[in-house]
């Protein structure tokens, strides 16, 4: 099930938002036949994504994100939510599971850093690793935050194993970790 959530979110992040011109109608739910664990609503030129219970055994946890095209202003009412500018051009993936989904979308060129290079089996990505074009950013509590910051990612895909994702997410927000976008529009 978490595969479906991550895949659905990856599709949305990597393909961008669809705008409807200058008018800003009320929220329009986006139908989804296969993926579970999240909902999306389009309003004007941005999309609101609500991810529910993003890791194993999580209960009543929801993360909200605004997806907005680069250069598009987000309303003040959503200004405090994390904002991901789309289409995403640079991705750091902390699970090799994400790599296959991103590659299936034809977007492997957006991957700029990974965790667990020994577990990569994609010929395209293993070549990039061998040619030192794709760095390893560390693993779990041993992430190399300086490497992640130097890669200048648009988005960092965490993995959903209990509350490890929350620990890593909290660590990435500490003041000593500078240079990462703070995800606000």
SEGUDO-616114 format. One record per atom (N, C-alpha, C): x, y, z; residue number from 1; residue in one letter. Coordinates in steps of 0.02 Angstrom, whole numbers. Layout:
SEGUDO-616114
<east->X north->Y up->Z resi->NUM resn->a>
...
//
This chain:
SEGUDO-616114
<east->41 north->-59 up->0 resi->1 resn->x>
<east->0 north->0 up->0 resi->1 resn->x>
<east->44 north->63 up->0 resi->1 resn->x>
<east->98 north->62 up->39 resi->2 resn->x>
<east->142 north->121 up->40 resi->2 resn->x>
<east->174 north->132 up->-28 resi->2 resn->x>
<east->185 north->77 up->-67 resi->3 resn->x>
<east->211 north->83 up->-135 resi->3 resn->x>
<east->163 north->126 up->-176 resi->3 resn->x>
<east->99 north->114 up->-169 resi->4 resn->x>
<east->49 north->150 up->-208 resi->4 resn->x>
<east->49 north->223 up->-188 resi->4 resn->x>
<east->55 north->238 up->-124 resi->5 resn->x>
<east->56 north->308 up->-100 resi->5 resn->x>
<east->116 north->344 up->-129 resi->5 resn->x>
<east->175 north->313 up->-122 resi->6 resn->x>
<east->236 north->345 up->-145 resi->6 resn->x>
<east->234 north->353 up->-221 resi->6 resn->x>
<east->209 north->302 up->-257 resi->7 resn->x>
<east->205 north->306 up->-329 resi->7 resn->x>
<east->158 north->362 up->-350 resi->7 resn->x>
<east->100 north->366 up->-318 resi->8 resn->x>
<east->52 north->418 up->-335 resi->8 resn->x>
<east->80 north->487 up->-322 resi->8 resn->x>
<east->114 north->497 up->-265 resi->9 resn->x>
<east->144 north->561 up->-249 resi->9 resn->x>
<east->200 north->577 up->-299 resi->9 resn->x>
<east->239 north->526 up->-317 resi->10 resn->x>
<east->293 north->537 up->-366 resi->10 resn->x>
<east->264 north->560 up->-433 resi->10 resn->x>
<east->209 north->530 up->-455 resi->11 resn->x>
<east->178 north->551 up->-518 resi->11 resn->x>
<east->159 north->624 up->-514 resi->11 resn->x>
<east->128 north->644 up->-460 resi->12 resn->x>
<east->106 north->713 up->-453 resi->12 resn->x>
<east->165 north->761 up->-451 resi->12 resn->x>
<east->217 north->744 up->-412 resi->13 resn->x>
<east->274 north->788 up->-405 resi->13 resn->x>
<east->314 north->795 up->-470 resi->13 resn->x>
<east->320 north->741 up->-507 resi->14 resn->x>
<east->362 north->742 up->-566 resi->14 resn->x>
<east->327 north->767 up->-629 resi->14 resn->x>
<east->262 north->770 up->-628 resi->15 resn->x>
<east->226 north->793 up->-688 resi->15 resn->x>
<east->200 north->863 up->-682 resi->15 resn->x>
<east->199 north->892 up->-623 resi->16 resn->x>
<east->180 north->962 up->-614 resi->16 resn->x>
<east->107 north->973 up->-602 resi->16 resn->x>
<east->90 north->1036 up->-594 resi->17 resn->x>
<east->21 north->1056 up->-582 resi->17 resn->x>
<east->-10 north->1079 up->-648 resi->17 resn->x>
<east->-75 north->1073 up->-653 resi->18 resn->x>
<east->-110 north->1097 up->-712 resi->18 resn->x>
<east->-150 north->1158 up->-691 resi->18 resn->x>
<east->-136 north->1215 up->-721 resi->19 resn->x>
<east->-171 north->1276 up->-704 resi->19 resn->x>
<east->-232 north->1287 up->-747 resi->19 resn->x>
<east->-275 north->1334 up->-727 resi->20 resn->x>
<east->-336 north->1349 up->-764 resi->20 resn->x>
<east->-341 north->1424 up->-778 resi->20 resn->x>
<east->-284 north->1456 up->-790 resi->21 resn->x>
<east->-287 north->1528 up->-806 resi->21 resn->x>
<east->-287 north->1571 up->-743 resi->21 resn->x>
<east->-313 north->1632 up->-751 resi->22 resn->x>
<east->-311 north->1680 up->-697 resi->22 resn->x>
<east->-366 north->1671 up->-645 resi->22 resn->x>
<east->-419 north->1636 up->-663 resi->23 resn->x>
<east->-474 north->1628 up->-616 resi->23 resn->x>
<east->-453 north->1578 up->-561 resi->23 resn->x>
<east->-479 north->1588 up->-501 resi->24 resn->x>
<east->-464 north->1542 up->-447 resi->24 resn->x>
<east->-530 north->1514 up->-422 resi->24 resn->x>
<east->-551 north->1457 up->-451 resi->25 resn->x>
<east->-613 north->1427 up->-428 resi->25 resn->x>
<east->-603 north->1392 up->-361 resi->25 resn->x>
<east->-657 north->1367 up->-332 resi->26 resn->x>
<east->-651 north->1329 up->-270 resi->26 resn->x>
<east->-612 north->1264 up->-281 resi->26 resn->x>
<east->-592 north->1232 up->-227 resi->27 resn->x>
<east->-554 north->1170 up->-233 resi->27 resn->x>
<east->-592 north->1117 up->-274 resi->27 resn->x>
<east->-556 north->1083 up->-316 resi->28 resn->x>
<east->-584 north->1031 up->-358 resi->28 resn->x>
<east->-548 north->965 up->-342 resi->28 resn->x>
<east->-583 north->918 up->-310 resi->29 resn->x>
<east->-550 north->854 up->-294 resi->29 resn->x>
<east->-526 north->820 up->-358 resi->29 resn->x>
<east->-468 north->788 up->-354 resi->30 resn->x>
<east->-440 north->752 up->-411 resi->30 resn->x>
<east->-454 north->678 up->-399 resi->30 resn->x>
<east->-489 north->647 up->-447 resi->31 resn->x>
<east->-506 north->576 up->-438 resi->31 resn->x>
<east->-445 north->533 up->-449 resi->31 resn->x>
<east->-444 north->477 up->-414 resi->32 resn->x>
<east->-387 north->432 up->-416 resi->32 resn->x>
<east->-414 north->361 up->-409 resi->32 resn->x>
<east->-401 north->319 up->-456 resi->33 resn->x>
<east->-429 north->251 up->-456 resi->33 resn->x>
<east->-385 north->199 up->-422 resi->33 resn->x>
<east->-320 north->211 up->-416 resi->34 resn->x>
<east->-276 north->158 up->-393 resi->34 resn->x>
<east->-238 north->174 up->-329 resi->34 resn->x>
<east->-210 north->232 up->-323 resi->35 resn->x>
<east->-168 north->248 up->-265 resi->35 resn->x>
<east->-211 north->264 up->-205 resi->35 resn->x>
<east->-183 north->251 up->-146 resi->36 resn->x>
<east->-218 north->264 up->-83 resi->36 resn->x>
<east->-171 north->301 up->-35 resi->36 resn->x>
<east->-200 north->329 up->17 resi->37 resn->x>
<east->-159 north->360 up->69 resi->37 resn->x>
<east->-148 north->434 up->59 resi->37 resn->x>
<east->-178 north->463 up->7 resi->38 resn->x>
<east->-172 north->535 up->-2 resi->38 resn->x>
<east->-233 north->561 up->-42 resi->38 resn->x>
<east->-244 north->626 up->-38 resi->39 resn->x>
<east->-296 north->658 up->-78 resi->39 resn->x>
<east->-266 north->720 up->-109 resi->39 resn->x>
<east->-293 north->740 up->-165 resi->40 resn->x>
<east->-270 north->801 up->-198 resi->40 resn->x>
<east->-330 north->843 up->-217 resi->40 resn->x>
<east->-319 north->909 up->-215 resi->41 resn->x>
<east->-369 north->957 up->-236 resi->41 resn->x>
<east->-334 north->1010 up->-278 resi->41 resn->x>
<east->-362 north->1024 up->-336 resi->42 resn->x>
<east->-334 north->1077 up->-378 resi->42 resn->x>
<east->-375 north->1140 up->-368 resi->42 resn->x>
<east->-339 north->1196 up->-362 resi->43 resn->x>
<east->-371 north->1261 up->-357 resi->43 resn->x>
<east->-329 north->1309 up->-398 resi->43 resn->x>
<east->-357 north->1334 up->-451 resi->44 resn->x>
<east->-320 north->1381 up->-493 resi->44 resn->x>
<east->-256 north->1349 up->-519 resi->44 resn->x>
<east->-200 north->1380 up->-503 resi->45 resn->x>
<east->-136 north->1356 up->-529 resi->45 resn->x>
<east->-94 north->1318 up->-478 resi->45 resn->x>
<east->-126 north->1292 up->-427 resi->46 resn->x>
<east->-89 north->1253 up->-379 resi->46 resn->x>
<east->-130 north->1192 up->-358 resi->46 resn->x>
<east->-95 north->1144 up->-328 resi->47 resn->x>
<east->-128 north->1083 up->-304 resi->47 resn->x>
<east->-110 north->1073 up->-231 resi->47 resn->x>
<east->-160 north->1057 up->-191 resi->48 resn->x>
<east->-150 north->1040 up->-121 resi->48 resn->x>
<east->-149 north->964 up->-115 resi->48 resn->x>
<east->-96 north->936 up->-85 resi->49 resn->x>
<east->-90 north->864 up->-75 resi->49 resn->x>
<east->-90 north->851 up->0 resi->49 resn->x>
<east->-133 north->805 up->22 resi->50 resn->x>
<east->-137 north->784 up->91 resi->50 resn->x>
<east->-117 north->710 up->94 resi->50 resn->x>
<east->-60 north->697 up->128 resi->51 resn->x>
<east->-35 north->628 up->134 resi->51 resn->x>
<east->-53 north->603 up->203 resi->51 resn->x>
<east->-89 north->547 up->205 resi->52 resn->x>
<east->-114 north->519 up->269 resi->52 resn->x>
<east->-73 north->459 up->290 resi->52 resn->x>
<east->-55 north->457 up->354 resi->53 resn->x>
<east->-19 north->400 up->384 resi->53 resn->x>
<east->37 north->376 up->338 resi->53 resn->x>
<east->90 north->416 up->330 resi->54 resn->x>
<east->141 north->403 up->279 resi->54 resn->x>
<east->191 north->347 up->294 resi->54 resn->x>
<east->192 north->321 up->354 resi->55 resn->x>
<east->238 north->266 up->368 resi->55 resn->x>
<east->201 north->210 up->403 resi->55 resn->x>
<east->233 north->152 up->405 resi->56 resn->x>
<east->202 north->94 up->435 resi->56 resn->x>
<east->180 north->108 up->507 resi->56 resn->x>
<east->121 north->85 up->524 resi->57 resn->x>
<east->93 north->91 up->592 resi->57 resn->x>
<east->80 north->162 up->614 resi->57 resn->x>
<east->82 north->211 up->569 resi->58 resn->x>
<east->65 north->279 up->590 resi->58 resn->x>
<east->-11 north->285 up->592 resi->58 resn->x>
<east->-35 north->325 up->638 resi->59 resn->x>
<east->-106 north->336 up->647 resi->59 resn->x>
<east->-119 north->410 up->654 resi->59 resn->x>
<east->-169 north->434 up->619 resi->60 resn->x>
<east->-190 north->504 up->623 resi->60 resn->x>
<east->-133 north->554 up->610 resi->60 resn->x>
<east->-90 north->537 up->563 resi->61 resn->x>
<east->-35 north->582 up->542 resi->61 resn->x>
<east->-52 north->605 up->471 resi->61 resn->x>
<east->-53 north->670 up->462 resi->62 resn->x>
<east->-65 north->698 up->395 resi->62 resn->x>
<east->-15 north->753 up->381 resi->62 resn->x>
<east->15 north->750 up->322 resi->63 resn->x>
<east->59 north->803 up->298 resi->63 resn->x>
<east->25 north->836 up->238 resi->63 resn->x>
<east->25 north->903 up->239 resi->64 resn->x>
<east->-5 north->941 up->184 resi->64 resn->x>
<east->50 north->977 up->145 resi->64 resn->x>
<east->44 north->976 up->79 resi->65 resn->x>
<east->93 north->1009 up->36 resi->65 resn->x>
<east->56 north->1047 up->-18 resi->65 resn->x>
<east->85 north->1102 up->-39 resi->66 resn->x>
<east->60 north->1140 up->-96 resi->66 resn->x>
<east->108 north->1126 up->-153 resi->66 resn->x>
<east->80 north->1105 up->-211 resi->67 resn->x>
<east->119 north->1098 up->-272 resi->67 resn->x>
<east->104 north->1158 up->-315 resi->67 resn->x>
<east->156 north->1195 up->-334 resi->68 resn->x>
<east->146 north->1255 up->-374 resi->68 resn->x>
<east->200 north->1259 up->-428 resi->68 resn->x>
<east->180 north->1280 up->-487 resi->69 resn->x>
<east->229 north->1290 up->-539 resi->69 resn->x>
<east->277 north->1345 up->-518 resi->69 resn->x>
<east->338 north->1339 up->-543 resi->70 resn->x>
<east->389 north->1390 up->-528 resi->70 resn->x>
<east->364 north->1458 up->-552 resi->70 resn->x>
<east->368 north->1508 up->-508 resi->71 resn->x>
<east->347 north->1576 up->-526 resi->71 resn->x>
<east->274 north->1591 up->-513 resi->71 resn->x>
<east->234 north->1541 up->-495 resi->72 resn->x>
<east->163 north->1552 up->-481 resi->72 resn->x>
<east->155 north->1570 up->-407 resi->72 resn->x>
<east->120 north->1625 up->-394 resi->73 resn->x>
<east->108 north->1646 up->-325 resi->73 resn->x>
<east->55 north->1602 up->-292 resi->73 resn->x>
<east->68 north->1584 up->-230 resi->74 resn->x>
<east->22 north->1543 up->-191 resi->74 resn->x>
<east->-16 north->1590 up->-144 resi->74 resn->x>
<east->-81 north->1580 up->-136 resi->75 resn->x>
<east->-121 north->1624 up->-93 resi->75 resn->x>
<east->-94 north->1625 up->-21 resi->75 resn->x>
<east->-102 north->1681 up->12 resi->76 resn->x>
<east->-80 north->1689 up->81 resi->76 resn->x>
<east->-108 north->1635 up->126 resi->76 resn->x>
<east->-169 north->1612 up->112 resi->77 resn->x>
<east->-201 north->1562 up->154 resi->77 resn->x>
<east->-163 north->1496 up->154 resi->77 resn->x>
<east->-122 north->1484 up->103 resi->78 resn->x>
<east->-83 north->1422 up->99 resi->78 resn->x>
<east->-8 north->1435 up->107 resi->78 resn->x>
<east->11 north->1497 up->119 resi->79 resn->x>
<east->81 north->1517 up->121 resi->79 resn->x>
<east->123 north->1484 up->175 resi->79 resn->x>
<east->92 north->1459 up->227 resi->80 resn->x>
<east->131 north->1427 up->281 resi->80 resn->x>
<east->140 north->1353 up->271 resi->80 resn->x>
<east->108 north->1324 up->221 resi->81 resn->x>
<east->116 north->1253 up->206 resi->81 resn->x>
<east->180 north->1242 up->167 resi->81 resn->x>
<east->210 north->1184 up->175 resi->82 resn->x>
<east->268 north->1168 up->134 resi->82 resn->x>
<east->248 north->1170 up->60 resi->82 resn->x>
<east->291 north->1200 up->20 resi->83 resn->x>
<east->277 north->1209 up->-51 resi->83 resn->x>
<east->330 north->1173 up->-92 resi->83 resn->x>
<east->308 north->1134 up->-140 resi->84 resn->x>
<east->353 north->1100 up->-186 resi->84 resn->x>
<east->341 north->1130 up->-255 resi->84 resn->x>
<east->393 north->1159 up->-283 resi->85 resn->x>
<east->387 north->1189 up->-350 resi->85 resn->x>
<east->393 north->1134 up->-402 resi->85 resn->x>
<east->347 north->1134 up->-450 resi->86 resn->x>
<east->344 north->1082 up->-501 resi->86 resn->x>
<east->350 north->1113 up->-570 resi->86 resn->x>
<east->375 north->1075 up->-618 resi->87 resn->x>
<east->397 north->1006 up->-610 resi->87 resn->x>
<east->462 north->1002 up->-572 resi->87 resn->x>
<east->469 north->950 up->-534 resi->88 resn->x>
<east->529 north->938 up->-494 resi->88 resn->x>
<east->587 north->920 up->-541 resi->88 resn->x>
<east->644 north->952 up->-531 resi->89 resn->x>
<east->702 north->940 up->-574 resi->89 resn->x>
<east->757 north->901 up->-539 resi->89 resn->x>
<east->759 north->904 up->-471 resi->90 resn->x>
<east->814 north->871 up->-434 resi->90 resn->x>
<east->784 north->834 up->-374 resi->90 resn->x>
<east->797 north->768 up->-371 resi->91 resn->x>
<east->769 north->725 up->-319 resi->91 resn->x>
<east->825 north->689 up->-282 resi->91 resn->x>
<east->822 north->688 up->-216 resi->92 resn->x>
<east->863 north->644 up->-176 resi->92 resn->x>
<east->816 north->591 up->-147 resi->92 resn->x>
<east->831 north->528 up->-160 resi->93 resn->x>
<east->788 north->473 up->-137 resi->93 resn->x>
<east->823 north->434 up->-82 resi->93 resn->x>
<east->790 north->429 up->-25 resi->94 resn->x>
<east->819 north->394 up->32 resi->94 resn->x>
<east->798 north->321 up->34 resi->94 resn->x>
<east->765 north->297 up->-17 resi->95 resn->x>
<east->748 north->226 up->-24 resi->95 resn->x>
<east->756 north->207 up->-97 resi->95 resn->x>
<east->788 north->150 up->-109 resi->96 resn->x>
<east->796 north->127 up->-178 resi->96 resn->x>
<east->728 north->108 up->-208 resi->96 resn->x>
<east->677 north->98 up->-167 resi->97 resn->x>
<east->610 north->86 up->-193 resi->97 resn->x>
<east->586 north->145 up->-235 resi->97 resn->x>
<east->603 north->205 up->-215 resi->98 resn->x>
<east->583 north->264 up->-252 resi->98 resn->x>
<east->615 north->265 up->-321 resi->98 resn->x>
<east->674 north->239 up->-327 resi->99 resn->x>
<east->711 north->243 up->-390 resi->99 resn->x>
<east->673 north->209 up->-447 resi->99 resn->x>
<east->647 north->149 up->-434 resi->100 resn->x>
<east->611 north->112 up->-486 resi->100 resn->x>
<east->549 north->150 up->-508 resi->100 resn->x>
<east->514 north->181 up->-461 resi->101 resn->x>
<east->453 north->218 up->-479 resi->101 resn->x>
<east->470 north->280 up->-520 resi->101 resn->x>
<east->522 north->315 up->-500 resi->102 resn->x>
<east->543 north->375 up->-537 resi->102 resn->x>
<east->566 north->355 up->-607 resi->102 resn->x>
<east->603 north->300 up->-611 resi->103 resn->x>
<east->626 north->277 up->-676 resi->103 resn->x>
<east->567 north->255 up->-720 resi->103 resn->x>
<east->517 north->222 up->-690 resi->104 resn->x>
<east->458 north->201 up->-728 resi->104 resn->x>
<east->420 north->261 up->-757 resi->104 resn->x>
<east->426 north->318 up->-726 resi->105 resn->x>
<east->395 north->380 up->-751 resi->105 resn->x>
<east->438 north->414 up->-804 resi->105 resn->x>
<east->496 north->384 up->-819 resi->106 resn->x>
<east->541 north->413 up->-868 resi->106 resn->x>
<east->578 north->474 up->-842 resi->106 resn->x>
<east->587 north->478 up->-776 resi->107 resn->x>
<east->617 north->537 up->-746 resi->107 resn->x>
<east->681 north->521 up->-707 resi->107 resn->x>
<east->717 north->468 up->-726 resi->108 resn->x>
<east->777 north->450 up->-689 resi->108 resn->x>
<east->830 north->505 up->-691 resi->108 resn->x>
<east->826 north->548 up->-742 resi->109 resn->x>
<east->874 north->603 up->-747 resi->109 resn->x>
<east->865 north->654 up->-690 resi->109 resn->x>
<east->808 north->653 up->-655 resi->110 resn->x>
<east->797 north->700 up->-599 resi->110 resn->x>
<east->831 north->676 up->-535 resi->110 resn->x>
<east->851 north->613 up->-532 resi->111 resn->x>
<east->882 north->586 up->-471 resi->111 resn->x>
<east->953 north->613 up->-466 resi->111 resn->x>
<east->967 north->650 up->-412 resi->112 resn->x>
<east->1033 north->680 up->-403 resi->112 resn->x>
<east->1070 north->652 up->-343 resi->112 resn->x>
<east->1037 north->611 up->-302 resi->113 resn->x>
<east->1069 north->580 up->-244 resi->113 resn->x>
<east->1026 north->523 up->-219 resi->113 resn->x>
<east->1060 north->471 up->-192 resi->114 resn->x>
<east->1024 north->412 up->-168 resi->114 resn->x>
<east->1054 north->388 up->-102 resi->114 resn->x>
<east->1015 north->347 up->-69 resi->115 resn->x>
<east->1038 north->312 up->-9 resi->115 resn->x>
<east->1038 north->238 up->-26 resi->115 resn->x>
<east->1094 north->205 up->-17 resi->116 resn->x>
<east->1098 north->133 up->-29 resi->116 resn->x>
<east->1119 north->115 up->-100 resi->116 resn->x>
<east->1174 north->143 up->-123 resi->117 resn->x>
<east->1194 north->130 up->-193 resi->117 resn->x>
<east->1210 north->57 up->-206 resi->117 resn->x>
<east->1225 north->18 up->-155 resi->118 resn->x>
<east->1238 north->-54 up->-164 resi->118 resn->x>
<east->1175 north->-93 up->-180 resi->118 resn->x>
<east->1117 north->-62 up->-171 resi->119 resn->x>
<east->1053 north->-95 up->-184 resi->119 resn->x>
<east->1021 north->-73 up->-249 resi->119 resn->x>
<east->1057 north->-37 up->-291 resi->120 resn->x>
<east->1030 north->-12 up->-354 resi->120 resn->x>
<east->1046 north->-63 up->-409 resi->120 resn->x>
<east->994 north->-82 up->-446 resi->121 resn->x>
<east->1001 north->-131 up->-499 resi->121 resn->x>
<east->983 north->-105 up->-568 resi->121 resn->x>
<east->963 north->-44 up->-573 resi->122 resn->x>
<east->947 north->-13 up->-637 resi->122 resn->x>
<east->1011 north->-2 up->-677 resi->122 resn->x>
<east->1014 north->-26 up->-739 resi->123 resn->x>
<east->1074 north->-14 up->-779 resi->123 resn->x>
<east->1090 north->61 up->-788 resi->123 resn->x>
<east->1039 north->101 up->-798 resi->124 resn->x>
<east->1050 north->173 up->-807 resi->124 resn->x>
<east->1080 north->204 up->-744 resi->124 resn->x>
<east->1051 north->187 up->-686 resi->125 resn->x>
<east->1075 north->217 up->-624 resi->125 resn->x>
<east->1142 north->188 up->-601 resi->125 resn->x>
<east->1153 north->123 up->-612 resi->126 resn->x>
<east->1218 north->94 up->-593 resi->126 resn->x>
<east->1274 north->124 up->-635 resi->126 resn->x>
<east->1259 north->140 up->-699 resi->127 resn->x>
<east->1310 north->174 up->-740 resi->127 resn->x>
<east->1326 north->243 up->-711 resi->127 resn->x>
<east->1273 north->279 up->-691 resi->128 resn->x>
<east->1284 north->346 up->-662 resi->128 resn->x>
<east->1323 north->341 up->-596 resi->128 resn->x>
<east->1310 north->289 up->-557 resi->129 resn->x>
<east->1347 north->278 up->-494 resi->129 resn->x>
<east->1420 north->263 up->-511 resi->129 resn->x>
<east->1431 north->217 up->-558 resi->130 resn->x>
<east->1499 north->198 up->-578 resi->130 resn->x>
<east->1538 north->259 up->-604 resi->130 resn->x>
<east->1504 north->302 up->-642 resi->131 resn->x>
<east->1536 north->361 up->-670 resi->131 resn->x>
<east->1540 north->419 up->-620 resi->131 resn->x>
<east->1520 north->407 up->-559 resi->132 resn->x>
<east->1522 north->456 up->-504 resi->132 resn->x>
<east->1479 north->517 up->-518 resi->132 resn->x>
<east->1424 north->506 up->-555 resi->133 resn->x>
<east->1376 north->559 up->-568 resi->133 resn->x>
<east->1319 north->559 up->-517 resi->133 resn->x>
<east->1314 north->505 up->-478 resi->134 resn->x>
<east->1258 north->496 up->-432 resi->134 resn->x>
<east->1286 north->477 up->-363 resi->134 resn->x>
<east->1291 north->525 up->-317 resi->135 resn->x>
<east->1321 north->511 up->-252 resi->135 resn->x>
<east->1273 north->476 up->-203 resi->135 resn->x>
<east->1303 north->439 up->-157 resi->136 resn->x>
<east->1266 north->409 up->-101 resi->136 resn->x>
<east->1264 north->460 up->-45 resi->136 resn->x>
<east->1206 north->471 up->-15 resi->137 resn->x>
<east->1198 north->522 up->36 resi->137 resn->x>
<east->1198 north->494 up->107 resi->137 resn->x>
<east->1213 north->429 up->114 resi->138 resn->x>
<east->1214 north->398 up->180 resi->138 resn->x>
<east->1150 north->360 up->192 resi->138 resn->x>
<east->1142 north->337 up->254 resi->139 resn->x>
<east->1087 north->291 up->270 resi->139 resn->x>
<east->1060 north->305 up->340 resi->139 resn->x>
<east->995 north->307 up->347 resi->140 resn->x>
<east->959 north->316 up->411 resi->140 resn->x>
<east->989 north->372 up->452 resi->140 resn->x>
<east->1012 north->357 up->513 resi->141 resn->x>
<east->1038 north->410 up->556 resi->141 resn->x>
<east->1108 north->433 up->535 resi->141 resn->x>
<east->1137 north->401 up->486 resi->142 resn->x>
<east->1204 north->420 up->462 resi->142 resn->x>
<east->1202 north->456 up->395 resi->142 resn->x>
<east->1150 north->494 up->385 resi->143 resn->x>
<east->1145 north->534 up->323 resi->143 resn->x>
<east->1199 north->587 up->323 resi->143 resn->x>
<east->1225 north->601 up->264 resi->144 resn->x>
<east->1274 north->654 up->256 resi->144 resn->x>
<east->1236 north->717 up->235 resi->144 resn->x>
<east->1217 north->757 up->284 resi->145 resn->x>
<east->1175 north->815 up->271 resi->145 resn->x>
<east->1211 north->866 up->226 resi->145 resn->x>
<east->1276 north->871 up->234 resi->146 resn->x>
<east->1314 north->918 up->191 resi->146 resn->x>
<east->1309 north->898 up->118 resi->146 resn->x>
<east->1313 north->832 up->104 resi->147 resn->x>
<east->1306 north->809 up->35 resi->147 resn->x>
<east->1236 north->824 up->9 resi->147 resn->x>
<east->1186 north->811 up->50 resi->148 resn->x>
<east->1117 north->824 up->29 resi->148 resn->x>
<east->1108 north->898 up->12 resi->148 resn->x>
<east->1133 north->942 up->55 resi->149 resn->x>
<east->1127 north->1014 up->43 resi->149 resn->x>
<east->1164 north->1033 up->-21 resi->149 resn->x>
<east->1224 north->1005 up->-31 resi->150 resn->x>
<east->1264 north->1023 up->-90 resi->150 resn->x>
<east->1230 north->1001 up->-155 resi->150 resn->x>
<east->1187 north->951 up->-152 resi->151 resn->x>
<east->1152 north->927 up->-212 resi->151 resn->x>
<east->1095 north->974 up->-233 resi->151 resn->x>
<east->1075 north->1018 up->-188 resi->152 resn->x>
<east->1022 north->1067 up->-202 resi->152 resn->x>
<east->958 north->1035 up->-229 resi->152 resn->x>
<east->930 north->986 up->-191 resi->153 resn->x>
<east->870 north->951 up->-216 resi->153 resn->x>
<east->807 north->994 up->-212 resi->153 resn->x>
<east->761 north->982 up->-258 resi->154 resn->x>
<east->695 north->1013 up->-255 resi->154 resn->x>
<east->652 north->976 up->-204 resi->154 resn->x>
<east->664 north->911 up->-198 resi->155 resn->x>
<east->625 north->870 up->-152 resi->155 resn->x>
<east->669 north->813 up->-126 resi->155 resn->x>
<east->655 north->794 up->-65 resi->156 resn->x>
<east->689 north->738 up->-32 resi->156 resn->x>
<east->636 north->686 up->-17 resi->156 resn->x>
<east->640 north->627 up->-49 resi->157 resn->x>
<east->592 north->574 up->-36 resi->157 resn->x>
<east->616 north->532 up->22 resi->157 resn->x>
<east->578 north->533 up->77 resi->158 resn->x>
<east->593 north->491 up->135 resi->158 resn->x>
<east->559 north->424 up->126 resi->158 resn->x>
<east->574 north->377 up->169 resi->159 resn->x>
<east->542 north->312 up->166 resi->159 resn->x>
<east->499 north->303 up->228 resi->159 resn->x>
<east->451 north->258 up->224 resi->160 resn->x>
<east->402 north->251 up->278 resi->160 resn->x>
<east->411 north->190 up->321 resi->160 resn->x>
<east->460 north->192 up->365 resi->161 resn->x>
<east->469 north->137 up->413 resi->161 resn->x>
<east->458 north->167 up->482 resi->161 resn->x>
<east->402 north->152 up->511 resi->162 resn->x>
<east->382 north->178 up->576 resi->162 resn->x>
<east->395 north->252 up->580 resi->162 resn->x>
<east->427 north->276 up->632 resi->163 resn->x>
<east->435 north->349 up->638 resi->163 resn->x>
<east->504 north->373 up->617 resi->163 resn->x>
<east->545 north->330 up->585 resi->164 resn->x>
<east->611 north->353 up->561 resi->164 resn->x>
<east->605 north->413 up->515 resi->164 resn->x>
<east->554 north->414 up->474 resi->165 resn->x>
<east->545 north->470 up->429 resi->165 resn->x>
<east->535 north->535 up->467 resi->165 resn->x>
<east->498 north->532 up->521 resi->166 resn->x>
<east->487 north->592 up->561 resi->166 resn->x>
<east->552 north->615 up->593 resi->166 resn->x>
<east->593 north->567 up->616 resi->167 resn->x>
<east->658 north->584 up->646 resi->167 resn->x>
<east->702 north->619 up->595 resi->167 resn->x>
<east->707 north->591 up->535 resi->168 resn->x>
<east->748 north->620 up->483 resi->168 resn->x>
<east->720 north->688 up->462 resi->168 resn->x>
<east->655 north->693 up->454 resi->169 resn->x>
<east->623 north->756 up->436 resi->169 resn->x>
<east->637 north->810 up->487 resi->169 resn->x>
<east->633 north->792 up->551 resi->170 resn->x>
<east->647 north->840 up->605 resi->170 resn->x>
<east->720 north->860 up->603 resi->170 resn->x>
<east->765 north->813 up->592 resi->171 resn->x>
<east->837 north->827 up->589 resi->171 resn->x>
<east->852 north->876 up->532 resi->171 resn->x>
<east->819 north->866 up->475 resi->172 resn->x>
<east->832 north->909 up->417 resi->172 resn->x>
<east->808 north->981 up->429 resi->172 resn->x>
<east->764 north->991 up->477 resi->173 resn->x>
<east->738 north->1058 up->490 resi->173 resn->x>
<east->778 north->1096 up->542 resi->173 resn->x>
<east->827 north->1063 up->573 resi->174 resn->x>
<east->867 north->1096 up->625 resi->174 resn->x>
<east->906 north->1154 up->595 resi->174 resn->x>
<east->916 north->1207 up->634 resi->175 resn->x>
<east->951 north->1266 up->609 resi->175 resn->x>
<east->1021 north->1251 up->582 resi->175 resn->x>
<east->1054 north->1200 up->608 resi->176 resn->x>
<east->1122 north->1186 up->585 resi->176 resn->x>
<east->1124 north->1159 up->514 resi->176 resn->x>
<east->1067 north->1135 up->490 resi->177 resn->x>
<east->1062 north->1110 up->421 resi->177 resn->x>
<east->1040 north->1169 up->378 resi->177 resn->x>
<east->1088 north->1204 up->350 resi->178 resn->x>
<east->1071 north->1263 up->309 resi->178 resn->x>
<east->1080 north->1246 up->236 resi->178 resn->x>
<east->1045 north->1282 up->194 resi->179 resn->x>
<east->1052 north->1273 up->123 resi->179 resn->x>
<east->994 north->1234 up->91 resi->179 resn->x>
<east->956 north->1197 up->130 resi->180 resn->x>
<east->899 north->1162 up->102 resi->180 resn->x>
<east->840 north->1210 up->100 resi->180 resn->x>
<east->801 north->1206 up->46 resi->181 resn->x>
<east->741 north->1249 up->45 resi->181 resn->x>
<east->696 north->1232 up->104 resi->181 resn->x>
<east->667 north->1281 up->133 resi->182 resn->x>
<east->623 north->1270 up->190 resi->182 resn->x>
<east->552 north->1255 up->168 resi->182 resn->x>
<east->542 north->1245 up->105 resi->183 resn->x>
<east->479 north->1221 up->77 resi->183 resn->x>
<east->420 north->1267 up->88 resi->183 resn->x>
<east->431 north->1331 up->93 resi->184 resn->x>
<east->374 north->1376 up->97 resi->184 resn->x>
<east->375 north->1421 up->35 resi->184 resn->x>
<east->316 north->1437 up->11 resi->185 resn->x>
<east->310 north->1478 up->-50 resi->185 resn->x>
<east->318 north->1551 up->-33 resi->185 resn->x>
//
